[in-house]
Amino acid sequence: MGLWTLLEGCLLIANALAILNEDRFLAPRGWSFQEYSGVKRNSIKGQIIGLIYATQYLRVLLIMFNSLCIVVKLVSG
Protein backbone atom coordinates (compact mmCIF):
# COMPACT_ATOMS: atom_id res chain seq x y z
CA MET A 1 0.00 0.00 0.00
CA GLY A 2 1.46 3.30 -1.05
CA LEU A 3 0.97 6.86 0.06
CA TRP A 4 -1.38 7.60 -2.84
CA THR A 5 -3.65 4.70 -1.87
CA LEU A 6 -3.72 5.93 1.73
CA LEU A 7 -4.65 9.45 0.58
CA GLU A 8 -7.41 8.06 -1.64
CA GLY A 9 -8.79 6.11 1.31
CA CYS A 10 -8.84 9.24 3.48
CA LEU A 11 -10.59 11.11 0.67
CA LEU A 12 -13.26 8.40 0.44
CA ILE A 13 -13.86 8.56 4.20
CA ALA A 14 -14.13 12.36 4.04
CA ASN A 15 -16.65 12.01 1.19
CA ALA A 16 -18.69 9.55 3.23
CA LEU A 17 -18.79 11.93 6.20
CA ALA A 18 -19.69 14.92 4.00
CA ILE A 19 -22.83 13.34 2.56
CA LEU A 20 -24.42 12.33 5.86
CA ASN A 21 -27.81 13.99 6.22
CA GLU A 22 -28.48 15.47 9.65
CA ASP A 23 -32.27 15.13 9.59
CA ARG A 24 -32.43 11.58 8.23
CA PHE A 25 -29.35 9.94 9.70
CA LEU A 26 -27.62 11.92 12.45
CA ALA A 27 -30.48 13.37 14.51
CA PRO A 28 -32.36 10.08 15.14
CA ARG A 29 -29.15 8.58 16.51
CA GLY A 30 -28.35 11.53 18.78
CA TRP A 31 -25.47 12.87 16.66
CA SER A 32 -27.01 16.22 15.65
CA PHE A 33 -25.38 19.62 15.99
CA GLN A 34 -27.60 20.39 18.99
CA GLU A 35 -26.07 17.38 20.73
CA TYR A 36 -22.62 18.79 20.00
CA SER A 37 -23.25 21.79 22.24
CA GLY A 38 -24.37 19.55 25.10
CA VAL A 39 -21.66 16.91 24.76
CA LYS A 40 -18.21 17.56 26.12
CA ARG A 41 -16.13 18.54 23.12
CA ASN A 42 -13.16 16.57 24.40
CA SER A 43 -15.10 13.31 24.41
CA ILE A 44 -14.88 10.86 21.53
CA LYS A 45 -18.48 11.50 20.50
CA GLY A 46 -17.91 15.27 20.53
CA GLN A 47 -14.78 14.91 18.42
CA ILE A 48 -16.57 12.73 15.84
CA ILE A 49 -19.53 15.12 15.63
CA GLY A 50 -17.09 17.99 15.11
CA LEU A 51 -15.30 16.04 12.37
CA ILE A 52 -18.58 15.30 10.59
CA TYR A 53 -19.57 18.95 10.57
CA ALA A 54 -16.09 20.09 9.52
CA THR A 55 -16.22 17.85 6.46
CA GLN A 56 -19.69 19.12 5.61
CA TYR A 57 -18.48 22.73 5.66
CA LEU A 58 -15.47 21.90 3.48
CA ARG A 59 -17.43 20.39 0.60
CA VAL A 60 -15.96 22.79 -1.98
CA LEU A 61 -12.46 21.71 -0.99
CA LEU A 62 -13.53 18.07 -1.22
CA ILE A 63 -14.85 18.67 -4.73
CA MET A 64 -11.47 20.06 -5.75
CA PHE A 65 -9.61 17.11 -4.20
CA ASN A 66 -11.95 14.65 -5.91
CA SER A 67 -11.39 16.38 -9.25
CA LEU A 68 -7.63 16.25 -8.73
CA CYS A 69 -7.82 12.56 -7.86
CA ILE A 70 -9.86 11.84 -11.00
CA VAL A 71 -7.42 13.72 -13.22
CA VAL A 72 -4.42 11.90 -11.72
CA LYS A 73 -6.16 8.55 -12.21
CA LEU A 74 -6.98 9.40 -15.83
CA VAL A 75 -3.42 10.48 -16.59
CA SER A 76 -1.58 7.70 -14.75
CA GLY A 77 -3.95 4.92 -15.65
C-alpha positions in Angstrom: 0.0 0.0 0.0 1.5 3.3 -1.1 1.0 6.9 0.1 -1.4 7.6 -2.8 -3.6 4.7 -1.9 -3.7 5.9 1.7 -4.7 9.5 0.6 -7.4 8.1 -1.6 -8.8 6.1 1.3 -8.8 9.2 3.5 -10.6 11.1 0.7 -13.3 8.4 0.4 -13.9 8.6 4.2 -14.1 12.4 4.0 -16.7 12.0 1.2 -18.7 9.5 3.2 -18.8 11.9 6.2 -19.7 14.9 4.0 -22.8 13.3 2.6 -24.4 12.3 5.9 -27.8 14.0 6.2 -28.5 15.5 9.6 -32.3 15.1 9.6 -32.4 11.6 8.2 -29.4 9.9 9.7 -27.6 11.9 12.4 -30.5 13.4 14.5 -32.4 10.1 15.1 -29.2 8.6 16.5 -28.3 11.5 18.8 -25.5 12.9 16.7 -27.0 16.2 15.7 -25.4 19.6 16.0 -27.6 20.4 19.0 -26.1 17.4 20.7 -22.6 18.8 20.0 -23.3 21.8 22.2 -24.4 19.5 25.1 -21.7 16.9 24.8 -18.2 17.6 26.1 -16.1 18.5 23.1 -13.2 16.6 24.4 -15.1 13.3 24.4 -14.9 10.9 21.5 -18.5 11.5 20.5 -17.9 15.3 20.5 -14.8 14.9 18.4 -16.6 12.7 15.8 -19.5 15.1 15.6 -17.1 18.0 15.1 -15.3 16.0 12.4 -18.6 15.3 10.6 -19.6 19.0 10.6 -16.1 20.1 9.5 -16.2 17.8 6.5 -19.7 19.1 5.6 -18.5 22.7 5.7 -15.5 21.9 3.5 -17.4 20.4 0.6 -16.0 22.8 -2.0 -12.5 21.7 -1.0 -13.5 18.1 -1.2 -14.9 18.7 -4.7 -11.5 20.1 -5.8 -9.6 17.1 -4.2 -12.0 14.6 -5.9 -11.4 16.4 -9.3 -7.6 16.2 -8.7 -7.8 12.6 -7.9 -9.9 11.8 -11.0 -7.4 13.7 -13.2 -4.4 11.9 -11.7 -6.2 8.5 -12.2 -7.0 9.4 -15.8 -3.4 10.5 -16.6 -1.6 7.7 -14.8 -4.0 4.9 -15.7 
